[in-house]
């Protein structure tokens, strides 16, 4: 019997599409500039930004090369690399750079603040000058190193005659440092090194939190493609078998697939029968029986006998690679969910520049002199620093994520909490999501002798049903019989000898569910049925979702009979035998209807849907690729964390809105004081820090929210 093939059509090569990683994108203004200006270049048709991944997908004429596209981005002020040259490394490199800069800034801030305490306490004369020089010796290298992420971004923007939020930050830090150095050299009364270092520390803290969460979202594609076999045994024209890397495989080649080997490409079986573990692709826990004519896909694992297959699709044309592409393309939609702070940043730079210039010119006209006017302008630049605004979202996300982790749910992408708070419909996979994804047998029909023989056979196999049977028998206290001459026959089962009798675990003769096996002991034959039990709290979880005004339904790639049985027991609507494209189409239809769907699934075939949904969650038993594609992962056998995540997400967004209100109130009170000269750069840095601490303290209220 041929196994049902996946309904995935390998993608045709895209001759006019190139993707770049663009680490210099910092705000909504950057997104708008790239998407607006690139299509104006001759030969470029469209540009789409994936802000969370810092990537740009460009549609262009085939004759335009990567160098020309990269130059077009550089003319807009953005350094870029083709993704093929650096698929995942740049995000990790940026994260490491930010963490090092944050550590250096923290070290410098603590030491400079310690020296400043003595100055604030009334140190005079030589002691005061000494502490200023010591502060300078610590602060200058710290600022030069930790300020690089802001200075380089600001320089790149100014170089191409544009601005971003890093420009006023860099100006404020440089002016405060320069003025402090001048005061130190001339023996002045005030130096503001601690202000500059403190400013960098809090800005880097917010940026590092954001980079950490972005990095976690980008490892899914790599995890997915690593599931493919790395090489294959190719039969050459001379009949010789040689090992060939997966990248060198071509359609039409004939390969041998040994037992336990992962397939490196798609193909059709020409000789042999076996069973394959296709759960990575279909989500179906039962192994599939395959034979001559069966279509098999890269990533599946041969559980039984040797197979000979002819390759049909290789490299980027395999079903697995197509799923990876769908996941990445679906993930592009997340650029629409840019944080509120980033949306506001478009106005930040011109407003701050205008305020600082207004303060300087106004005080000069009022006769304050260059020094005093400059001090006030610096205070304005520092006090308007968007630290509180920048921390408003990531701190709330981190605290909420920690609270959820204690209750069994890992949030991988902090911005997902915003989307989780908005969902109004849930699509649930069956196997491994509503159910445990672990076939468990009914052993009540087995006597002590049969249990002992069954365990003696089952423990000799890696087949999923054999493993499930062995686990159940051990849990029931059975002891294995000594079975000799055990032989595993691909596509049939296990055979051996016990007490002079032929014993076997084999596939039933009837074409019933694959979730069954026959135990043969001499002339006795006992049929064992397997079931995939529902999670213990599925009904309660669905009830809680309903209380939150979220309708739920099943969307599964599994067989209709199995899905309908679960749907009937849970009294929810269901769709069965859905391909990855079918699931994407369902999500698209919901979006067009104005809905915001949550996808919960575990199979590799759920990967594109998990990436495309408004929000997504996968169980801890899911494939690595599905876990990476999802926004969150729930751990353990209970499903209630799914409903809990939505409740906490909604509470988190309330806190985020409060944080923004606090930040706005702070600026409304602090900016006028700075403009009228009542705030020094030091007080500005302290006020900025206090506003950040208030936002952090408000976010900490989420600590116990997962338990309420």
Rosetta blueprint (number, residue, H / E / L):
1 X L
2 X L
3 X L
4 X L
5 X L
6 X L
7 X L
8 X L
9 X L
10 X L
11 X L
12 X L
13 X L
14 X L
15 X L
16 X L
17 X E
18 X E
19 X E
20 X E
21 X E
22 X L
23 X L
24 X L
25 X L
26 X L
27 X L
28 X H
29 X H
30 X H
31 X H
32 X H
33 X H
34 X H
35 X H
36 X H
37 X H
38 X H
39 X H
40 X H
41 X L
42 X L
43 X L
44 X E
45 X E
46 X E
47 X E
48 X E
49 X E
50 X E
51 X H
52 X H
53 X H
54 X L
55 X E
56 X E
57 X E
58 X E
59 X E
60 X E
61 X L
62 X L
63 X L
64 X L
65 X L
66 X H
67 X H
68 X H
69 X H
70 X H
71 X H
72 X H
73 X H
74 X H
75 X H
76 X L
77 X L
78 X L
79 X L
80 X L
81 X E
82 X E
83 X H
84 X H
85 X H
86 X L
87 X L
88 X L
89 X H
90 X H
91 X H
92 X H
93 X H
94 X H
95 X H
96 X H
97 X H
98 X H
99 X H
100 X H
101 X H
102 X H
103 X H
104 X H
105 X H
106 X H
107 X H
108 X H
109 X H
110 X H
111 X H
112 X H
113 X H
114 X H
115 X H
116 X H
117 X H
118 X H
119 X H
120 X H
121 X L
122 X L
123 X L
124 X L
125 X H
126 X H
127 X H
128 X H
129 X H
130 X H
131 X H
132 X H
133 X H
134 X H
135 X H
136 X H
137 X H
138 X H
139 X H
140 X H
141 X H
142 X H
143 X H
144 X H
145 X H
146 X H
147 X L
148 X H
149 X H
150 X H
151 X H
152 X H
153 X H
154 X H
155 X H
156 X H
157 X H
158 X H
159 X H
160 X L
161 X L
162 X L
163 X L
164 X L
165 X H
166 X H
167 X H
168 X H
169 X H
170 X H
171 X H
172 X H
173 X H
174 X H
175 X H
176 X H
177 X H
178 X H
179 X H
180 X H
181 X H
182 X H
183 X H
184 X H
185 X H
186 X H
187 X L
188 X L
189 X L
190 X L
191 X L
192 X L
193 X H
194 X H
195 X H
196 X H
197 X H
198 X H
199 X H
200 X H
201 X H
202 X H
203 X H
204 X H
205 X H
206 X H
207 X H
208 X H
209 X H
210 X H
211 X H
212 X H
213 X H
214 X H
215 X H
216 X H
217 X H
218 X L
219 X L
220 X H
221 X H
222 X H
223 X H
224 X H
225 X H
226 X L
227 X L
228 X L
229 X L
230 X L
231 X E
232 X E
233 X E
234 X E
235 X E
236 X L
237 X L
238 X L
239 X L
240 X L
241 X E
242 X E
243 X E
244 X E
245 X E
246 X H
247 X H
248 X H
249 X L
250 X L
251 X L
252 X L
253 X L
254 X E
255 X E
256 X E
257 X E
258 X L
259 X L
260 X L
261 X L
262 X E
263 X L
264 X L
265 X L
266 X E
267 X E
268 X E
269 X E
270 X E
271 X E
272 X L
273 X L
274 X E
275 X E
276 X E
277 X E
278 X L
279 X H
280 X H
281 X H
282 X H
283 X L
284 X L
285 X L
286 X L
287 X L
288 X E
289 X E
290 X E
291 X L
292 X L
293 X L
294 X L
295 X E
296 X E
297 X L
298 X L
299 X L
300 X L
301 X E
302 X E
303 X L
304 X L
305 X L
306 X L
307 X E
308 X E
309 X E
310 X E
311 X E
312 X E
313 X E
314 X L
315 X H
316 X H
317 X H
318 X L
319 X H
320 X H
321 X H
322 X H
323 X H
324 X H
325 X H
326 X H
327 X H
328 X H
329 X H
330 X H
331 X H
332 X H
333 X H
334 X H
335 X H
336 X H
337 X L
338 X L
339 X L
340 X H
341 X H
342 X H
343 X H
344 X H
345 X H
346 X H
347 X H
348 X H
349 X H
350 X H
351 X H
352 X H
353 X H
354 X H
355 X H
356 X H
357 X H
358 X H
359 X H
360 X H
361 X H
362 X H
363 X H
364 X H
365 X H
366 X L
367 X L
368 X L
369 X H
370 X H
371 X H
372 X H
373 X H
374 X H
375 X H
376 X H
377 X H
378 X H
379 X H
380 X H
381 X H
382 X H
383 X H
384 X L
385 X L
386 X L
387 X H
388 X H
389 X H
390 X H
391 X H
392 X H
393 X H
394 X H
395 X H
396 X H
397 X H
398 X H
399 X H
400 X H
401 X H
402 X H
403 X H
404 X H
405 X H
406 X H
407 X L
408 X L
409 X E
410 X E
411 X E
412 X L
413 X L
414 X L
415 X L
416 X H
417 X H
418 X H
419 X H
420 X H
421 X L
422 X L
423 X L
424 X L
425 X E
426 X E
427 X E
428 X E
429 X L
430 X H
431 X H
432 X H
433 X H
434 X H
435 X E
436 X L
437 X L
438 X L
439 X L
440 X E
441 X E
442 X L
443 X L
444 X L
445 X L
446 X L
447 X L
448 X H
449 X H
450 X H
451 X H
452 X H
453 X H
454 X H
455 X H
456 X H
457 X H
458 X H
459 X L
460 X L
461 X L
462 X L
463 X L
464 X H
465 X H
466 X H
467 X H
468 X H
469 X H
470 X H
471 X H
472 X H
473 X H
474 X H
475 X H
476 X L
477 X L
478 X L
479 X L
480 X L
481 X L
482 X L
483 X L
484 X E
485 X E
486 X E
487 X E
488 X E
489 X E
490 X L
491 X L
492 X L
493 X E
494 X E
495 X E
496 X E
497 X E
498 X E
499 X L
500 X L
501 X E
502 X E
503 X E
504 X E
505 X E
506 X E
507 X L
508 X L
509 X L
510 X L
511 X L
512 X L
513 X L
514 X L
515 X L
516 X E
517 X E
518 X E
519 X E
520 X E
521 X E
522 X L
523 X L
524 X E
525 X E
526 X E
527 X E
528 X E
529 X E
530 X E
531 X E
532 X L
533 X L
534 X E
535 X L
536 X L
537 X L
538 X H
539 X H
540 X H
541 X H
542 X H
543 X H
544 X H
545 X H
546 X H
547 X H
548 X L
549 X L
550 X L
551 X E
552 X E
553 X E
554 X E
555 X E
556 X L
557 X L
558 X L
559 X L
560 X H
561 X H
562 X H
563 X H
564 X H
565 X H
566 X H
567 X H
568 X H
569 X H
570 X H
571 X L
572 X L
573 X L
574 X E
575 X E
576 X L
577 X L
578 X L
579 X L
580 X H
581 X H
582 X H
583 X H
584 X H
585 X H
586 X H
587 X H
588 X H
589 X H
590 X H
591 X H
592 X H
593 X L
594 X L
595 X L
596 X L
597 X E
598 X E
599 X E
600 X E
601 X L
602 X L
603 X L
604 X H
605 X H
606 X H
607 X H
608 X H
609 X H
610 X H
611 X H
612 X H
613 X L
614 X L
615 X E
616 X E
617 X E
618 X E
619 X E
620 X L
621 X L
622 X L
623 X L
624 X H
625 X H
626 X H
627 X H
628 X H
629 X H
630 X L
631 X L
632 X E
633 X E
634 X E
635 X L
636 X L
637 X L
638 X L
639 X L
640 X H
641 X H
642 X H
643 X H
644 X H
645 X H
646 X H
647 X H
648 X H
649 X H
650 X H
651 X H
652 X H
653 X H
654 X H
655 X H
656 X H
657 X H
658 X H
659 X H
660 X H
661 X H
662 X H
663 X H
664 X H
665 X H
666 X H
667 X H
668 X H
669 X H
670 X H
671 X H
672 X H
673 X H
674 X H
675 X H
676 X L
677 X L
678 X L
679 X L
680 X L
681 X H
682 X H
683 X H
684 X H
685 X H
686 X H
687 X H
688 X H
689 X H
690 X H
691 X H
692 X H
693 X H
694 X H
695 X H
696 X H
697 X H
698 X H
699 X H
700 X H
701 X H
702 X H
703 X L
704 X L
705 X H
706 X H
707 X H
708 X L
